[in-house]
Amino acid sequence: MTHPGLDTGPALAGRLELDMLAGFIAGLGASVHCLAMCGGIAAAIAVQGGAGHAIRRRLWVLTQAQLARVCIYIALGAAAGAIGWGFHESQPPDLARAAARWLGALALMAAAFSVLDIPVFGGAGGRLAGRITSPLTRRLHHLHRLGPLGLGLAWGLIPCAMVYLATFYAGLTGSPLQGALVMAGFGLGTIPALTVLAAGAASVQAMMRRAVWRWLAAGLLGALAVFTALGVWGPHGP
């Protein structure tokens, strides 16, 4: 018997692409935040390829790290989806779907505020998450022994408000498969801007710091929040 959260029958198969697309759009919108928080990390990892090496070598090192980071996000999404499945199973179906829609919309709006440097709940959520994860993050430096892949794994586990919000959104799908796809899309959506920056285009970071780009990114996340609230796409449960 197939676990409801892993069912890929006709009722769910048509939604898988939308789950990944929703995550990808969220990742693109979060890129403004990612450049500010992780731009230096991406550049430092790229340098592991050797300052004197061709750009292709540096980008290959960064690509390995980024793919490892996305794998961490996928694992977080699958775990969150499994937890969310328990929530959906414990509630009446209509109530669970409605709650998932509105909580998903709120998570996306919180991400939009974060892009605009408006801390949600006064930043208390991020501080609490930082305290919870600190025992793990203090040991992340050991992963550098695994080379670029290890650096990427450590990168994916660094506390980040956007990742927390995206993981919460993924959990609301109530499915490990759908949650994993949301986070896969989110991770892939953050790759382009970070890659361009690490390739040496420092002007990208300066450009993305302009208010107009932050407002565009926030608008993108806000639009996705509206579509989620309306049930056009987003976390509706298995």
Summary of the structure (lengths in Angstrom):
residues: 238
radius of gyration: 17.9
end to end distance: 15.1
largest distance: 60.6
contacts: 861
relative contact order: 0.25
helix: 82%
strand: 0%
